[in-house]
Amino acid sequence: MVRSELESKLAEQNPNILRKDIEKIVDTILIEISEALAKGKNIEIRGFGSYKVKIRKARTGRNPKNSKTIKIPEKKAIKWKMSKILFNKLNNNFTGNKISGTY
């Protein structure tokens, strides 16, 4: 799903809200999430998952074109972990002690 599909789905479900207002709402949500992550805060959306900023350490890598060693600087990355509710929805109520489809 892309952003425009999300906005279309929200517009279908809420016909009393103008399309441009829905676009502003989605934009505001994404901006707030981005700004919070940029400040190093964690985001938790119950029933969906959580986002955390993780710092990747500087390391030595190799350029695949010429096999020269290069230094890769430290950088921030986002780590996402899905909620148990979403996990169960994706895996059809999977339980840890049984594997679906096997006996």
N, C-alpha and C positions, 0 to 999 in steps of 0.2 A: 504494500500500500504506500502510495506517495501522498504528499501533503494535500494536493488537490482532491484526491479520492477521499481523504479524511474529511475535508471541508464539505464535499458533496454529500457524504453520508450524514454528517451533522445537520446539513441543511434539509435533507429528506426527513430526518427524525424530528426536526424542530421547524416546521413551516412558518411559525409565527415570528421567527428571528430572521432578520435580513441577512443575505449572503455576505455582504461586506462586514457586518458585525461579527459573523462567525469567523471570517478571515482574521479580523482584529483579535478575537479571543484566542484563536490558535496561535497567532503570531506572538501575543503577549505571554502565553504559556511557554512557548519555546524560548523566548528571550529571557524570561525569568529563570528557567532551568539552566540556560547557558551561562547567565551571569552568576548564578549560585555556584555552578561548577568552576567557573573561572576564579571565584574567590576561595575555592578549596572546600566548599561545603558539600555535604552528602545530601542526596535527594532520595526520598522514599515515596513511592506511589503504591499504596496498599492494594494488594490484589494483582499488581503488575510486576513490580520489581524495584530494585534500588540501584542507584548510580553512585560511584565513589571515584574520586580523583586519586590516581596512583602515580607515583613517580618512578619512572624507569631509570635505572642507574646508567651512568656512562659506561660504554664498553668498547671493545675493539672488534671491528668487523672486517669483512673482506669485500672488495669491489668485484662483482662477478664478471665484469668486462675484461679487466686486466689483472685480476688476482692480487692487487696491491692491498696492503693492510691500511685501514682507515679508522679514525677514532669517531665513534658515534656519541654525541653529547647527551647529557641527561635531559629527559623530557617528561612531560606530563601526559598521561593517557587516562581514558575512562574505563573503569571496570563496571560491568553490569551483571547483576545477579537477579534471576527471575524469582518471583514469589512462589510459595508452595501451591497456591491456588492456580496460578498460571501453569506451573509444572504439571499438576494433576490434569488440568484441562487439555494440555498438549499431549499427555501420555495416557489419556483415557483412564484416569484414576489408578495409575500405576502404584503398586505398593512395593516396598523394598525387598520383601521376602518372596515375591512370586514374579516370574517373568511371563508376560502375556503371550499366549500362543504355544507355550510348551507345557508339558505335563511331567 
